[in-house]
Amino acid sequence: EPEVTQTPSHQVTQMGQEVILRCVPISNHLYFYWYRQILGQKVEFLVSFYNNEISEKSEIFDDQFSVERPDGSNFTLKIRSTKLEDSAMYFCASSPGQMMNTGELFFGEGSRLTVL
Amino acid sequence: DQQVKQNSPSLSVQEGRISILNCDYTNSMFDYFLWYKKYPAEGPTFLISISSIKDKNEDGRFTVFLNKSAKHLSLHIVPSQPGDSAVYFCAASANNAGNMLTFGGGTRLMVKP
């Protein structure tokens, strides 16, 4: 069964460092997303990406965040200068089309980011 | 941000009985609702969804009920199985917000053998 894969599974970084989280969405999917879950809190939407551009983003997704689909298969989330409060589980997701038509998002297993 | 709330952080049910997980929302623009299941160290997995034009959707042991006037939805699992033990998230989407999901805080379901 096709699945969304994420790397790394866990990354520890120093505050102020840049981090890149990588995702390989399901191959025929057109929409891509990043969500995050801070420990003990809700899963929160960060950004959605379609047709090589950001389609929506939340207030969390400020200037320190960026997304890219550099090679047609990978989908990356870059955090330019990490802060302690960026420590969270980051989930990548993809969907074949608009959710109302296709039913659901397919999530990866997550990348745990720990900022020290 | 409490647009989607799951007021029960945990629920314990005996195997074979019905599990009922509840979810309330406040945003009247939400028109599509989903339930996800999450095991530890895994991403959320889609279970079932319902559009606001319906009040019930059934898929095997899982049924979702939507009460728009009360802004309430529930997930029924019957019969419950030990493998159903997981955290269940309710999520909602508004048509004018594309595919952005707003999640509830989750309910941990424990099904006892």
Interface residues (C-beta under 8 A of the other chain):
Chain A: V4 Y31 Y33 Y35 Q41 K42 V43 E44 F45 S48 S55 E56 S58 F91 A93 S95 Q98 M99 M100 G103 E104 L105 F106 F107 G108 E109 G110
Chain B: Y32 L34 Y36 A41 E42 G43 P44 T45 F46 S49 S51 F89 A91 S93 N95 A97 G98 N99 M100 L101 T102 F103 G104 G105 G106
